[in-house]
Amino acid sequence: MKKTYKSPNISCVSCANLIKASLEDEFNDITVNLDSTPKEVTVEIENEEQEKRFFEEMEELGFKIEV
């Protein structure tokens, strides 16, 4: 199921490219909306465990997810 999360500290195309390059292998199709405020990341999440991994990996990259 596709889910969209808000991340206030994504600021540019380089941030979006870093997220995509780092996480696409595990989460497939990732879309980063740079036109919204805060920025939005849409990703395919299959279960709560995968969602938790997504939050952790985004945090490791330096991008906090607003819950």
KEPAMAR-423078 format. One record per atom (N, C-alpha, C): chain; residue in one letter; x, y, z; residue number from 1; atom name. Coordinates in pm, 1 decimal, always signed. Example, Ala and Ser with C-alpha at 12.3 -4.5 7.8 and 13.67 -1.06 7.14 Angstrom:
residues 2
 ch aa        X        Y        Z   i at
  A  a  +1319.0   -569.0   +780.0   1  N
  A  a  +1230.0   -450.0   +780.0   1 CA
  A  a  +1320.0   -330.0   +780.0   1  C
  A  s  +1285.0   -225.0   +708.0   2  N
  A  s  +1367.0   -106.0   +714.0   2 CA
  A  s  +1290.0     +3.0   +787.0   2  C
//
This chain:
residues 67
 ch aa        X        Y        Z   i at
  A  m    +83.5   -115.6     +0.0   1  N
  A  m     +0.0     +0.0     +0.0   1 CA
  A  m    +89.5   +123.9     +0.0   1  C
  A  k    +57.7   +219.1    -85.4   2  N
  A  k   +135.5   +343.4    -90.4   2 CA
  A  k    +94.7   +432.6    +25.9   2  C
  A  k   +197.6   +486.5    +92.3   3  N
  A  k   +174.3   +578.2   +203.5   3 CA
  A  k   +259.3   +702.4   +181.9   3  C
  A  t   +207.5   +815.3   +227.6   4  N
  A  t   +278.7   +941.8   +215.2   4 CA
  A  t   +312.3   +993.8   +354.2   4  C
  A  y   +438.1  +1034.5   +370.8   5  N
  A  y   +487.7  +1083.9   +498.7   5 CA
  A  y   +546.0  +1222.8   +479.1   5  C
  A  k   +534.0  +1305.6   +581.1   6  N
  A  k   +588.9  +1441.4   +576.8   6 CA
  A  k   +725.8  +1442.8   +644.0   6  C
  A  s   +819.1  +1514.1   +581.0   7  N
  A  s   +954.2  +1527.3   +635.3   7 CA
  A  s   +999.0  +1672.5   +620.9   7  C
  A  p  +1004.7  +1746.2   +732.2   8  N
  A  p  +1031.1  +1889.8   +724.3   8 CA
  A  p  +1172.8  +1928.2   +683.2   8  C
  A  n  +1269.3  +1838.0   +695.4   9  N
  A  n  +1406.1  +1880.1   +665.3   9 CA
  A  n  +1458.2  +1832.4   +529.9   9  C
  A  i  +1370.4  +1787.7   +441.8  10  N
  A  i  +1408.2  +1765.3   +302.2  10 CA
  A  i  +1401.9  +1903.3   +236.7  10  C
  A  s  +1510.7  +1943.8   +170.2  11  N
  A  s  +1511.2  +2081.2   +120.0  11 CA
  A  s  +1535.5  +2095.7    -29.8  11  C
  A  c  +1588.5  +1990.7    -95.8  12  N
  A  c  +1627.4  +2012.7   -235.3  12 CA
  A  c  +1628.0  +1883.4   -315.3  12  C
  A  v  +1659.8  +1896.8   -442.6  13  N
  A  v  +1665.9  +1782.3   -532.7  13 CA
  A  v  +1773.5  +1683.8   -487.6  13  C
  A  s  +1883.7  +1733.0   -436.0  14  N
  A  s  +1990.9  +1643.8   -388.1  14 CA
  A  s  +1941.4  +1556.2   -273.4  14  C
  A  c  +1861.3  +1613.6   -184.6  15  N
  A  c  +1802.7  +1535.5    -74.4  15 CA
  A  c  +1712.3  +1425.5   -132.0  15  C
  A  a  +1628.5  +1462.9   -225.7  16  N
  A  a  +1536.7  +1367.3   -287.2  16 CA
  A  a  +1614.7  +1255.3   -356.2  16  C
  A  n  +1720.2  +1290.1   -427.5  17  N
  A  n  +1800.7  +1189.8   -497.0  17 CA
  A  n  +1871.1  +1095.9   -398.4  17  C
  A  l  +1917.4  +1149.6   -285.4  18  N
  A  l  +1980.4  +1067.6   -182.7  18 CA
  A  l  +1881.2   +966.4   -126.4  18  C
  A  i  +1761.1  +1011.9    -96.8  19  N
  A  i  +1657.3   +922.3    -43.4  19 CA
  A  i  +1627.1   +811.8   -143.4  19  C
  A  k  +1604.7   +848.6   -268.3  20  N
  A  k  +1572.2   +749.8   -371.2  20 CA
  A  k  +1686.2   +649.8   -390.1  20  C
  A  a  +1807.4   +698.5   -403.1  21  N
  A  a  +1922.5   +610.8   -427.5  21 CA
  A  a  +1946.4   +516.0   -310.1  21  C
  A  s  +1924.8   +564.5   -189.5  22  N
  A  s  +1952.6   +484.5    -70.8  22 CA
  A  s  +1843.9   +382.7    -39.5  22  C
  A  l  +1719.7   +413.3    -73.1  23  N
  A  l  +1608.4   +330.0    -26.4  23 CA
  A  l  +1531.9   +255.5   -134.7  23  C
  A  e  +1555.8   +285.2   -262.0  24  N
  A  e  +1476.8   +222.1   -368.5  24 CA
  A  e  +1490.6    +70.7   -373.1  24  C
  A  d  +1607.4    +17.1   -339.2  25  N
  A  d  +1623.8   -128.4   -343.8  25 CA
  A  d  +1526.4   -198.9   -250.3  25  C
  A  e  +1506.0   -141.4   -133.6  26  N
  A  e  +1417.6   -204.5    -35.5  26 CA
  A  e  +1271.5   -162.4    -50.8  26  C
  A  f  +1248.1    -37.2    -90.6  27  N
  A  f  +1111.3    +15.2    -90.6  27 CA
  A  f  +1057.4    +43.5   -231.0  27  C
  A  n  +1128.4     -0.3   -333.6  28  N
  A  n  +1085.3    +13.4   -472.7  28 CA
  A  n  +1064.2   +158.4   -512.8  28  C
  A  d   +944.9   +189.5   -559.1  29  N
  A  d   +915.1   +320.7   -615.6  29 CA
  A  d   +896.9   +423.4   -504.8  29  C
  A  i   +986.5   +521.0   -498.3  30  N
  A  i   +979.8   +627.3   -398.7  30 CA
  A  i   +961.8   +759.6   -472.1  30  C
  A  t   +864.9   +838.6   -427.0  31  N
  A  t   +839.9   +969.7   -485.0  31 CA
  A  t   +859.7  +1074.7   -376.9  31  C
  A  v   +933.4  +1179.0   -409.0  32  N
  A  v   +954.3  +1290.0   -315.3  32 CA
  A  v   +891.5  +1414.8   -376.7  32  C
  A  n   +793.8  +1471.0   -306.5  33  N
  A  n   +724.9  +1590.9   -352.2  33 CA
  A  n   +793.3  +1712.5   -291.6  33  C
  A  l   +868.0  +1785.2   -373.6  34  N
  A  l   +939.9  +1903.1   -327.2  34 CA
  A  l   +854.1  +2029.3   -332.6  34  C
  A  d   +731.9  +2018.0   -385.0  35  N
  A  d   +643.9  +2134.1   -396.6  35 CA
  A  d   +557.8  +2156.1   -272.6  35  C
  A  s   +549.9  +2057.4   -184.4  36  N
  A  s   +467.7  +2071.3    -64.3  36 CA
  A  s   +551.8  +2122.8    +51.8  36  C
  A  t   +484.2  +2175.1   +152.9  37  N
  A  t   +553.4  +2219.2   +274.3  37 CA
  A  t   +477.3  +2164.6   +393.3  37  C
  A  p   +534.9  +2077.8   +475.8  38  N
  A  p   +667.7  +2019.1   +457.4  38 CA
  A  p   +669.8  +1923.3   +338.9  38  C
  A  k   +789.7  +1887.9   +296.1  39  N
  A  k   +807.2  +1797.8   +182.2  39 CA
  A  k   +746.0  +1660.9   +214.6  39  C
  A  e   +704.4  +1589.2   +110.4  40  N
  A  e   +638.2  +1460.0   +128.3  40 CA
  A  e   +713.9  +1349.1    +55.1  40  C
  A  v   +718.2  +1234.1   +119.7  41  N
  A  v   +778.2  +1115.1    +60.4  41 CA
  A  v   +668.5  +1010.5    +50.9  41  C
  A  t   +645.4   +959.3    -70.3  42  N
  A  t   +546.5   +854.0    -90.2  42 CA
  A  t   +621.7   +725.8   -121.9  42  C
  A  v   +585.5   +618.8    -49.8  43  N
  A  v   +658.7   +493.4    -58.9  43 CA
  A  v   +562.2   +376.3    -43.6  43  C
  A  e   +599.8   +262.9    -99.3  44  N
  A  e   +520.3   +140.0    -88.8  44 CA
  A  e   +555.9    +71.7    +43.1  44  C
  A  i   +458.0    +60.8   +134.1  45  N
  A  i   +477.4     -3.0   +264.3  45 CA
  A  i   +384.0   -122.4   +274.0  45  C
  A  e   +439.6   -239.4   +305.6  46  N
  A  e   +359.4   -361.6   +310.3  46 CA
  A  e   +311.9   -398.7   +450.0  46  C
  A  n   +387.6   -357.9   +553.8  47  N
  A  n   +348.3   -393.7   +690.2  47 CA
  A  n   +414.6   -299.3   +789.8  47  C
  A  e   +378.6   -314.8   +917.9  48  N
  A  e   +430.8   -224.6  +1021.6  48 CA
  A  e   +581.9   -237.6  +1037.7  48  C
  A  e   +634.6   -358.4  +1022.8  49  N
  A  e   +779.2   -380.0  +1035.8  49 CA
  A  e   +854.9   -302.7   +927.6  49  C
  A  q   +804.6   -309.1   +805.3  50  N
  A  q   +869.0   -236.5   +695.6  50 CA
  A  q   +856.6    -85.5   +717.0  50  C
  A  e   +743.8    -39.7   +769.8  51  N
  A  e   +726.5   +101.9   +798.7  51 CA
  A  e   +827.4   +147.5   +903.5  51  C
  A  k   +849.0    +66.9  +1005.8  52  N
  A  k   +946.9    +99.3  +1110.4  52 CA
  A  k  +1086.9   +109.0  +1050.1  52  C
  A  r  +1122.8    +15.1   +960.6  53  N
  A  r  +1253.3    +19.6   +893.1  53 CA
  A  r  +1266.5   +146.3   +809.8  53  C
  A  f  +1158.1   +184.7   +741.9  54  N
  A  f  +1160.2   +307.0   +661.3  54 CA
  A  f  +1189.6   +428.2   +749.3  54  C
  A  f  +1120.9   +439.9   +863.1  55  N
  A  f  +1145.3   +550.9   +955.3  55 CA
  A  f  +1290.6   +552.1  +1001.5  55  C
  A  e  +1342.1   +434.1  +1038.7  56  N
  A  e  +1480.4   +423.7  +1087.7  56 CA
  A  e  +1581.4   +462.3   +979.9  56  C
  A  e  +1560.0   +414.3   +858.8  57  N
  A  e  +1653.8   +443.3   +750.2  57 CA
  A  e  +1648.3   +590.9   +709.3  57  C
  A  m  +1530.1   +650.2   +711.6  58  N
  A  m  +1519.8   +793.9   +683.6  58 CA
  A  m  +1594.5   +872.1   +790.9  58  C
  A  e  +1579.9   +832.3   +916.3  59  N
  A  e  +1649.1   +899.3  +1027.2  59 CA
  A  e  +1800.5   +888.4  +1010.4  59  C
  A  e  +1848.4   +770.1   +968.2  60  N
  A  e  +1992.3   +751.2   +945.7  60 CA
  A  e  +2044.3   +843.1   +835.7  60  C
  A  l  +1961.0   +871.7   +736.7  61  N
  A  l  +1998.8   +961.8   +628.4  61 CA
  A  l  +1989.3  +1108.9   +670.7  61  C
  A  g  +1929.8  +1133.2   +788.5  62  N
  A  g  +1919.5  +1269.6   +838.4  62 CA
  A  g  +1785.2  +1335.3   +813.6  62  C
  A  f  +1683.4  +1255.2   +777.7  63  N
  A  f  +1551.6  +1308.5   +748.4  63 CA
  A  f  +1448.9  +1252.2   +845.0  63  C
  A  k  +1396.6  +1339.6   +929.6  64  N
  A  k  +1297.1  +1298.6  +1028.1  64 CA
  A  k  +1160.0  +1292.0   +961.4  64  C
  A  i  +1083.0  +1189.8   +997.9  65  N
  A  i   +947.0  +1175.6   +949.0  65 CA
  A  i   +851.1  +1226.8  +1055.9  65  C
  A  e   +760.4  +1314.7  +1018.2  66  N
  A  e   +656.8  +1361.1  +1111.1  66 CA
  A  e   +547.3  +1256.9  +1118.4  66  C
  A  v   +512.4  +1217.2  +1239.2  67  N
  A  v   +407.5  +1115.2  +1256.3  67 CA
  A  v   +283.5  +1179.5  +1312.8  67  C
//
